[in-house]
Every structure is written in C-alpha cells, then in structure tokens.
Amino acid sequence: MKRSYRIAISGISAALTIISLMLAMFLPTAKVAFFVISALCVSLPLTQGLFWSSLASYVVASAIGFLAGNIKALPFILFFGLYALITWLLDFRFYHLRMPRAVKIILITIIKSAYFVLAFWSCYKLMGVVISDIVIGTLRLNAPIFWVAAILLFCAYDPLYRMVFKYMSRRVAKVTRRGEPSEHTDDIDDLF
C-alpha cells in the first residue's frame, strides 16, 4: 500500500474525528451520537487494516479535543476512541490466534467488559460527576441501577459497533476500488 494512501486516509480520519468530537463536546443534545460517530471516524483506517494510521488519528483527535474542550473530551479519550482500536485488535487480530474458539470468545468478552467498566468508572470519577439519583419523568434511579443500565447499553453497543464497522469496511473497499475489505472482517461473525 502506498505511503501517500496511508497518509491520506489517516488525515481524512483525523479531520472527521475532530469535527465529530467538537460537535459532541459542544452540542449537548446529541453528545453520545457524535461520540459514536467520532469512534467510527477513528476506525476508518482500520477498514483497510491500517492500525498505526488509526492510532495516529486517535492521538491527534484526543490531543486537539482535550485542548479545545478539556474534560468534555474524556469520554472519547477514555472510551469511544480507544475502544475502536481495542475492539479491532481483539475481534480481528486476537480472534485469529490458534486456541479453542470458546476460550477466545470468553477472553474477548471479559477484556471488553472489564475495559468498559474501567473506562466508565474513570470518566465518572475524573469528570467529577456525582450521581446519587437520576430522575427520568417519574422514575427515580439510584447509582447502582445507573451502572447496570450503562452495562446493558454497552452490551448493545458492542455488536452494533461491529456490524457498522463491517458495513463500513465493505463500503470503503468499494469506494477505494480495492475490491475486498481488510482481511478477516467476515470471520468475526463466528463470535455470535
């Protein structure tokens, strides 16, 4: 793959990530949606198997996001952006190691779940968010129920993210006329 192609896809990824990250930090009504979009923008180079380009995009976007929005960028830095990289490494690299399939699935699930809890807890503490009760209409949720709800949302986020990533891989391959998405993107169907 040409070096100019890697630089171009990394630059496009970083620019799109920064734009969506800025929108996430400064538009409170669609914050989570733009964080998810920024994670997908970070994973754009990963559709072509370019881990280092994606990592560069993540680092640049994180630095600019932190300088522009300070702690408002922490959800992207600690979870959304980094999770795109971790998920790709686990689902598309680690999964192809030679070991029993069930062991790989269990290890991937444990690592992802532990990472989510650690990242969520870190954001919770570093952002100074003290949530004793959350009121939604007439429903009052205390902090432990909030944590359970967050974990359940993560359980939905992970397979949906993987599905969108696979679709994005096919589209990028078609647009760039490379013919095939990065290697092993269809093998991940074996996880579920």
C-alpha positions as CSV (number, residue, x, y, z in Angstrom):
1,M,0.0,0.0,0.0
2,K,1.4,3.4,-1.0
3,R,2.5,5.7,1.8
4,S,0.5,8.6,0.3
5,Y,-2.6,6.5,0.6
6,R,-1.9,5.7,4.3
7,I,-1.3,9.4,5.0
8,A,-4.4,10.5,3.1
9,I,-6.7,8.0,4.9
10,S,-5.2,8.9,8.3
11,G,-5.7,12.7,7.6
12,I,-9.3,12.2,6.5
13,S,-9.9,10.1,9.6
14,A,-8.3,12.6,11.9
15,A,-10.3,15.5,10.3
16,L,-13.6,13.7,10.5
17,T,-12.9,12.6,14.1
18,I,-12.0,16.1,15.2
19,I,-15.2,17.6,13.6
20,S,-17.4,15.0,15.2
21,L,-15.6,15.3,18.6
22,M,-16.1,19.0,18.6
23,L,-19.8,18.6,17.8
24,A,-20.0,16.0,20.7
25,M,-18.4,18.4,23.1
26,F,-20.4,21.5,22.3
27,L,-23.8,20.1,21.2
28,P,-25.3,18.7,24.4
29,T,-28.4,17.2,22.8
30,A,-26.6,14.8,20.5
31,K,-23.5,14.2,22.6
32,V,-23.4,10.4,22.6
33,A,-24.3,10.2,18.9
34,F,-21.4,12.3,18.0
35,F,-19.0,10.4,20.3
36,V,-20.1,7.2,18.5
37,I,-19.6,8.9,15.1
38,S,-16.1,10.0,16.2
39,A,-15.3,6.4,17.1
40,L,-16.3,5.3,13.7
41,C,-14.2,8.0,12.1
42,V,-11.2,6.7,14.1
43,S,-11.8,3.3,12.8
44,L,-11.9,4.4,9.1
45,P,-8.2,3.4,8.6
46,L,-8.9,0.1,10.3
47,T,-11.2,-0.8,7.5
48,Q,-8.1,-1.2,5.4
49,G,-6.1,-2.8,8.2
50,L,-4.1,0.4,8.9
51,F,-3.8,0.2,12.7
52,W,-1.0,2.8,13.0
53,S,-2.9,5.3,10.9
54,S,-5.9,4.8,13.1
55,L,-3.8,5.2,16.2
56,A,-2.4,8.4,14.9
57,S,-5.9,9.7,14.1
58,Y,-6.9,8.9,17.7
59,V,-3.9,10.6,19.3
60,V,-4.3,13.8,17.2
61,A,-8.1,14.0,17.8
62,S,-7.6,13.3,21.5
63,A,-5.0,16.0,21.9
64,I,-7.0,18.6,20.0
65,G,-10.2,17.6,21.7
66,F,-8.6,17.9,25.1
67,L,-7.1,21.3,24.3
68,A,-10.4,22.5,23.0
69,G,-12.8,21.0,25.5
70,N,-10.7,19.9,28.4
71,I,-12.6,17.2,30.4
72,K,-15.5,17.2,27.9
73,A,-13.3,15.1,25.7
74,L,-12.7,12.4,28.3
75,P,-15.5,10.1,27.1
76,F,-13.9,10.0,23.7
77,I,-10.3,9.7,25.0
78,L,-11.0,7.1,27.6
79,F,-13.7,5.0,25.9
80,F,-15.1,5.8,22.4
81,G,-11.9,6.4,20.5
82,L,-9.7,3.9,22.3
83,Y,-12.5,1.3,22.3
84,A,-12.4,1.4,18.4
85,L,-8.8,0.4,18.5
86,I,-9.1,-2.2,21.2
87,T,-12.1,-3.8,19.5
88,W,-10.3,-4.1,16.2
89,L,-7.3,-5.7,17.9
90,L,-9.4,-8.2,19.8
91,D,-12.0,-9.0,17.1
92,F,-9.8,-9.0,14.1
93,R,-6.3,-9.9,15.4
94,F,-6.6,-11.8,18.7
95,Y,-9.6,-13.8,17.4
96,H,-7.4,-15.5,14.8
97,L,-4.8,-16.9,17.2
98,R,-4.7,-20.7,17.5
99,M,-6.7,-21.6,20.5
100,P,-10.1,-23.0,21.2
101,R,-12.9,-20.8,19.9
102,A,-14.8,-20.8,23.1
103,V,-11.7,-19.6,25.0
104,K,-11.2,-16.8,22.6
105,I,-14.8,-15.6,22.9
106,I,-14.7,-15.8,26.7
107,L,-11.4,-13.8,26.9
108,I,-12.6,-11.2,24.4
109,T,-15.8,-10.7,26.3
110,I,-14.0,-10.5,29.7
111,I,-11.5,-8.0,28.3
112,K,-14.1,-5.8,26.7
113,S,-16.4,-5.8,29.7
114,A,-13.5,-5.0,32.1
115,Y,-12.3,-2.2,29.8
116,F,-15.8,-0.7,29.7
117,V,-16.2,-0.8,33.4
118,L,-12.8,0.8,34.0
119,A,-13.3,3.5,31.3
120,F,-16.8,4.3,32.6
121,W,-15.6,4.4,36.2
122,S,-12.7,6.7,35.2
123,C,-15.0,9.1,33.3
124,Y,-17.3,9.0,36.3
125,K,-14.6,9.9,38.7
126,L,-12.4,12.3,36.6
127,M,-15.3,14.4,35.4
128,G,-16.4,14.9,38.9
129,V,-19.8,13.5,38.2
130,V,-21.5,12.6,41.5
131,I,-24.8,10.9,40.7
132,S,-26.8,9.9,43.6
133,D,-30.2,9.8,41.9
134,I,-31.3,10.2,38.2
135,V,-34.8,11.3,37.6
136,I,-36.4,10.3,34.3
137,G,-40.0,11.5,34.4
138,T,-41.5,10.0,37.5
139,L,-38.9,7.2,37.6
140,R,-36.0,7.7,40.1
141,L,-32.8,5.7,39.5
142,N,-30.0,5.4,42.1
143,A,-26.4,5.0,41.1
144,P,-26.2,1.1,41.2
145,I,-29.2,0.9,38.8
146,F,-27.5,3.6,36.6
147,W,-24.4,1.4,36.4
148,V,-26.4,-1.7,35.5
149,A,-28.2,0.4,32.8
150,A,-24.8,1.5,31.4
151,I,-23.5,-2.1,31.2
152,L,-26.7,-3.2,29.4
153,L,-26.2,-0.3,26.9
154,F,-22.7,-1.4,26.4
155,C,-23.9,-4.9,25.6
156,A,-26.0,-3.5,22.8
157,Y,-23.3,-1.0,21.7
158,D,-20.6,-3.7,21.1
159,P,-22.4,-5.8,18.5
160,L,-23.9,-2.8,16.8
161,Y,-20.5,-1.2,16.5
162,R,-19.1,-4.4,15.0
163,M,-21.9,-4.5,12.5
164,V,-21.5,-0.9,11.4
165,F,-17.7,-1.4,11.2
166,K,-18.2,-4.4,8.8
167,Y,-20.6,-2.4,6.7
168,M,-18.2,0.5,6.6
169,S,-15.3,-1.9,5.6
170,R,-17.3,-3.1,2.6
171,R,-18.2,0.5,1.6
172,V,-14.6,1.8,1.9
173,A,-13.4,-1.2,-0.1
174,K,-15.9,-0.4,-2.9
175,V,-15.2,3.3,-2.9
176,T,-11.4,2.9,-3.0
177,R,-11.8,0.1,-5.6
178,R,-9.6,-2.2,-3.6
179,G,-12.2,-4.9,-4.0
180,E,-12.1,-6.5,-0.5
181,P,-12.3,-5.1,2.9
182,S,-9.4,-5.7,5.3
183,E,-8.6,-9.3,6.0
184,H,-10.8,-11.3,8.3
185,T,-13.7,-8.8,8.6
186,D,-16.2,-11.5,7.8
187,D,-14.7,-14.1,10.2
188,I,-16.0,-12.2,13.2
189,D,-19.5,-13.5,12.5
190,D,-18.3,-16.6,14.3
191,L,-18.4,-14.7,17.6
192,F,-22.2,-14.8,17.8
